[in-house]
Amino acid sequence: EPAGPGGGPARAFAARIRAPMTEGPHRPAPLPVSLVGAGPGDPELLTVRAARLLAAADAVFHDELVSPAVLALARPEAELVAVGHRAGRRRRPVAEVVAAMARAARAGRRVVRLKGGDPYLFGRGAEEAEELLRLGLAFEVVPGISSALAGPAAAGIPLTHRELASSVTIVTGHAAEGEGRVRWDRLATASDTLVVLMGAGRLAALAEDLVAAGRDPATPAAVVMAATTPGQRQVVAPLAAIAEAAAAAGLEPPALLVVGPVVRLATVLGAPSAT
């Protein structure tokens, strides 16, 4: 039977998505805890596995920044527990979060730990996985689309381009407590394209650090806020002026910074800017 639209394979795949979470040769039964990537915000960008686990969960421990549209995919009976972190608020220790998940799992509940973007990219997912192992709990990891990839794409910025960029660096805008400053002297010019996550609250300092570390102040830069959601907005400006441009446009966290020649394509491939 043809595999095109409406063909047998397509219908079979659609039926498999809608089917209950049961065991099978290519569909293992869910483990007690699932570390699931919630993607960048648009529920249409969840993986099929993520959506099915979320729909079957009894308890969903979620980051603060997971979009309401994604959380709405959980079944009405599921318990939703916010365990994430927002700037300026207390960060719950990993051990505390995992202990709560463990109690739910040991009570026979199906647990999803829903983390923004991808669980293993700046999300403490590995730390939570290590703690689950320490407690003797089985778990699976379901990758998600990081905003580091989806945000630039949604704004019309390809991270690589045959004529403009052959390398990408993804970096956090702030180091973990006790680790000191990010080593911009090593990272500022290490690749053609630089994506900075969790740095929207200190754009001016970031731009100064990058320029001081050798990045050309005239390098095209963009700030993308609330990527892939209805609230998405973005601005483009030279690196030296990007903080001022973002402030003038009223952009605020969550937002990411993109620096590099590929940003020029935003005016060709992307949506209108916020200004």
Secondary structure per residue as TSV (DSSP state, phi and psi in degrees):
chain	resnum	aa	ss	phi	psi
A	1	E	-	360.0	141.0
A	2	P	-	-61.9	148.9
A	3	A	-	-94.9	5.7
A	4	G	S	-72.9	-173.7
A	5	P	T	-54.6	126.5
A	6	G	T	86.2	-6.3
A	7	G	S	-71.4	170.6
A	8	G	H	-56.0	-51.4
A	9	P	H	-58.0	-37.5
A	10	A	H	-66.7	-41.7
A	11	R	H	-66.0	-38.3
A	12	A	H	-65.1	-39.9
A	13	F	H	-65.5	-43.5
A	14	A	H	-61.7	-39.5
A	15	A	H	-67.1	-36.2
A	16	R	H	-65.8	-36.3
A	17	I	H	-63.8	-40.8
A	18	R	H	-79.2	-15.5
A	19	A	S	-68.7	155.4
A	20	P	-	-61.7	162.0
A	21	M	S	-77.4	82.1
A	22	T	-	-113.9	163.1
A	23	E	-	-74.3	155.4
A	24	G	-	-175.5	171.0
A	25	P	T	-61.2	-29.7
A	26	H	T	-118.4	11.4
A	27	R	S	-140.3	80.8
A	28	P	-	-63.3	150.5
A	29	A	-	-64.9	145.7
A	30	P	-	-60.8	142.9
A	31	L	-	-81.4	168.8
A	32	P	S	-55.7	-35.9
A	33	V	E	-129.5	135.9
A	34	S	E	-122.6	122.5
A	35	L	E	-89.6	108.0
A	36	V	E	-115.8	131.4
A	37	G	E	-78.0	124.8
A	38	A	-	-86.4	-2.5
A	39	G	B	75.2	-170.1
A	40	P	S	-83.1	-11.2
A	41	G	S	146.1	-43.1
A	42	D	-	-73.5	121.0
A	43	P	G	-62.2	-22.1
A	44	E	G	-66.9	-15.7
A	45	L	G	-97.7	6.4
A	46	L	S	-67.9	150.1
A	47	T	-	-72.0	160.0
A	48	V	H	-60.7	-43.7
A	49	R	H	-60.5	-43.0
A	50	A	H	-61.0	-45.8
A	51	A	H	-63.5	-39.1
A	52	R	H	-72.0	-40.2
A	53	L	H	-64.6	-41.0
A	54	L	H	-63.0	-40.8
A	55	A	H	-69.4	-20.5
A	56	A	H	-102.1	-5.9
A	57	A	-	-71.7	147.2
A	58	D	S	-91.5	-30.6
A	59	A	E	-139.8	130.9
A	60	V	E	-120.2	111.3
A	61	F	E	-95.8	112.0
A	62	H	E	-123.5	152.1
A	63	D	-	-65.0	153.6
A	64	E	T	-61.1	-34.5
A	65	L	T	-89.2	2.3
A	66	V	S	-64.0	130.8
A	67	S	-	-68.0	146.9
A	68	P	H	-56.9	-31.5
A	69	A	H	-65.7	-33.5
A	70	V	H	-74.4	-44.4
A	71	L	H	-61.8	-28.2
A	72	A	T	-66.1	-13.6
A	73	L	T	-79.4	-13.0
A	74	A	S	-70.2	151.1
A	75	R	-	-70.8	151.8
A	76	P	T	-56.7	-30.2
A	77	E	T	-79.7	-11.7
A	78	A	S	-70.1	142.8
A	79	E	E	-84.5	126.9
A	80	L	E	-104.6	122.3
A	81	V	E	-123.6	115.4
A	82	A	E	-79.8	120.4
A	83	V	-	-129.4	6.9
A	84	G	-	-81.9	-164.1
A	85	H	-	-136.4	136.4
A	86	R	-	-117.4	153.4
A	87	A	T	-55.6	134.1
A	88	G	T	87.4	-5.3
A	89	R	S	-110.6	160.8
A	90	R	-	-63.5	135.1
A	91	R	-	-92.4	123.0
A	92	R	-	-71.0	133.5
A	93	P	-	-59.1	147.1
A	94	V	H	-56.3	-44.1
A	95	A	H	-60.2	-36.3
A	96	E	H	-67.9	-43.7
A	97	V	H	-64.5	-47.0
A	98	V	H	-68.3	-34.3
A	99	A	H	-61.0	-41.3
A	100	A	H	-65.1	-40.8
A	101	M	H	-63.6	-40.5
A	102	A	H	-62.9	-41.5
A	103	R	H	-60.6	-42.3
A	104	A	H	-66.3	-43.7
A	105	A	H	-64.9	-40.6
A	106	R	H	-71.9	-16.3
A	107	A	T	-86.0	5.8
A	108	G	T	88.7	11.0
A	109	R	-	-91.3	146.7
A	110	R	-	-82.9	120.3
A	111	V	E	-110.9	130.7
A	112	V	E	-116.9	126.4
A	113	R	E	-100.0	104.9
A	114	L	E	-95.7	114.8
A	115	K	E	-118.6	136.1
A	116	G	S	-57.7	140.5
A	117	G	B	68.2	-124.0
A	118	D	-	-111.4	136.9
A	119	P	T	-60.2	-28.5
A	120	Y	T	-102.6	14.1
A	121	L	S	-119.4	102.0
A	122	F	S	53.7	34.6
A	123	G	S	-125.2	10.0
A	124	R	S	61.4	16.8
A	125	G	H	-63.5	-41.0
A	126	A	H	-65.0	-38.0
A	127	E	H	-64.8	-40.2
A	128	E	H	-68.5	-36.8
A	129	A	H	-64.0	-41.0
A	130	E	H	-63.1	-39.6
A	131	E	H	-68.8	-37.6
A	132	L	H	-61.7	-41.8
A	133	L	H	-62.3	-41.1
A	134	R	H	-61.4	-34.2
A	135	L	T	-86.0	-3.5
A	136	G	T	78.9	24.6
A	137	L	-	-100.6	132.3
A	138	A	-	-75.4	146.8
A	139	F	E	-153.4	162.9
A	140	E	E	-125.9	158.2
A	141	V	E	-117.0	127.1
A	142	V	E	-112.3	108.5
A	143	P	-	-60.2	155.1
A	144	G	-	-133.3	164.7
A	145	I	-	-79.6	118.8
A	146	S	-	-75.3	148.5
A	147	S	H	-64.1	-20.0
A	148	A	H	-62.3	-26.8
A	149	L	H	-98.6	-46.8
A	150	A	H	-72.2	-36.0
A	151	G	H	-60.8	-55.0
A	152	P	H	-58.4	-43.1
A	153	A	H	-59.9	-42.5
A	154	A	H	-65.2	-23.7
A	155	A	T	-95.6	6.1
A	156	G	T	82.7	23.3
A	157	I	-	-114.4	107.8
A	158	P	-	-77.5	135.7
A	159	L	S	-72.0	-27.8
A	160	T	-	-127.0	157.7
A	161	H	B	-159.5	134.9
A	162	R	T	-55.6	-31.8
A	163	E	T	-100.5	-11.6
A	164	L	T	-119.6	-33.8
A	165	A	B	-155.3	129.1
A	166	S	S	-119.2	6.1
A	167	S	-	-147.6	151.2
A	168	V	E	-137.7	138.2
A	169	T	E	-119.9	130.3
A	170	I	E	-111.9	126.5
A	171	V	E	-141.6	150.0
A	172	T	E	-78.2	147.8
A	173	G	S	-78.1	-8.0
A	174	H	S	-148.9	147.8
A	175	A	-	-82.1	161.1
A	176	A	-	-66.2	156.2
A	177	E	T	-57.0	133.0
A	178	G	T	88.2	-5.2
A	179	E	S	-100.6	-4.2
A	180	G	-	77.8	-161.7
A	181	R	S	-83.0	155.1
A	182	V	-	-64.7	141.0
A	183	R	-	-82.1	76.4
A	184	W	H	-63.8	-25.7
A	185	D	H	-62.3	-24.9
A	186	R	H	-94.5	-27.6
A	187	L	H	-102.5	-26.0
A	188	A	T	-57.5	-38.9
A	189	T	T	-119.4	19.4
A	190	A	S	-73.4	-22.3
A	191	S	S	-147.4	169.4
A	192	D	S	-69.7	-40.0
A	193	T	E	-117.5	135.2
A	194	L	E	-121.8	127.8
A	195	V	E	-116.7	123.6
A	196	V	E	-113.4	118.9
A	197	L	E	-98.2	153.3
A	198	M	S	57.2	38.3
A	199	G	-	-125.4	9.6
A	200	A	G	-63.9	-26.2
A	201	G	G	-79.3	-5.7
A	202	R	G	-141.3	46.2
A	203	L	H	-60.9	-42.6
A	204	A	H	-61.5	-44.5
A	205	A	H	-65.8	-38.2
A	206	L	H	-62.7	-46.2
A	207	A	H	-61.7	-41.9
A	208	E	H	-63.4	-42.1
A	209	D	H	-62.6	-42.3
A	210	L	H	-66.2	-43.6
A	211	V	H	-64.9	-42.9
A	212	A	H	-62.6	-27.8
A	213	A	T	-89.5	2.4
A	214	G	T	115.9	-2.8
A	215	R	-	-77.1	135.9
A	216	D	-	-62.4	127.1
A	217	P	T	-62.9	-18.4
A	218	A	T	-88.0	-0.1
A	219	T	S	-58.3	132.7
A	220	P	E	-60.0	138.6
A	221	A	E	-139.4	155.0
A	222	A	E	-140.7	146.7
A	223	V	E	-116.5	127.1
A	224	V	E	-117.9	120.4
A	225	M	E	-104.1	139.1
A	226	A	S	51.0	48.5
A	227	A	T	-56.6	139.4
A	228	T	T	70.2	5.5
A	229	T	S	-107.6	167.9
A	230	P	T	-59.8	-21.0
A	231	G	T	-89.6	9.6
A	232	Q	-	-62.0	134.2
A	233	R	E	-144.7	156.2
A	234	Q	E	-152.3	155.3
A	235	V	E	-133.7	153.5
A	236	V	E	-126.5	136.1
A	237	A	E	-163.1	164.8
A	238	P	E	-59.8	151.3
A	239	L	G	-51.2	-43.4
A	240	A	G	-64.6	-20.4
A	241	A	G	-114.6	3.8
A	242	I	H	-67.8	-36.0
A	243	A	H	-64.3	-43.3
A	244	E	H	-64.6	-40.1
A	245	A	H	-65.3	-41.7
A	246	A	H	-66.0	-40.2
A	247	A	H	-65.1	-41.4
A	248	A	H	-64.4	-30.9
A	249	A	T	-85.9	-5.5
A	250	G	T	75.1	24.5
A	251	L	-	-77.3	142.0
A	252	E	-	-146.2	168.6
A	253	P	S	-59.9	149.2
A	254	P	S	-79.8	133.6
A	255	A	E	-154.0	158.5
A	256	L	E	-128.0	159.0
A	257	L	E	-112.9	133.5
A	258	V	E	-121.6	131.6
A	259	V	E	-129.5	130.6
A	260	G	S	147.9	166.7
A	261	P	G	-58.3	-28.0
A	262	V	G	-63.3	-20.3
A	263	V	G	-61.9	-25.6
A	264	R	G	-58.1	-27.5
A	265	L	G	-74.1	-11.0
A	266	A	H	-59.3	-34.8
A	267	T	H	-73.0	-17.8
A	268	V	H	-98.4	-42.8
A	269	L	H	-101.4	-13.8
A	270	G	S	-104.6	-179.3
A	271	A	-	-77.4	164.6
A	272	P	-	-57.3	147.3
A	273	S	-	-74.5	172.5
A	274	A	-	-75.7	-13.1
A	275	T	-	-109.3	360.0
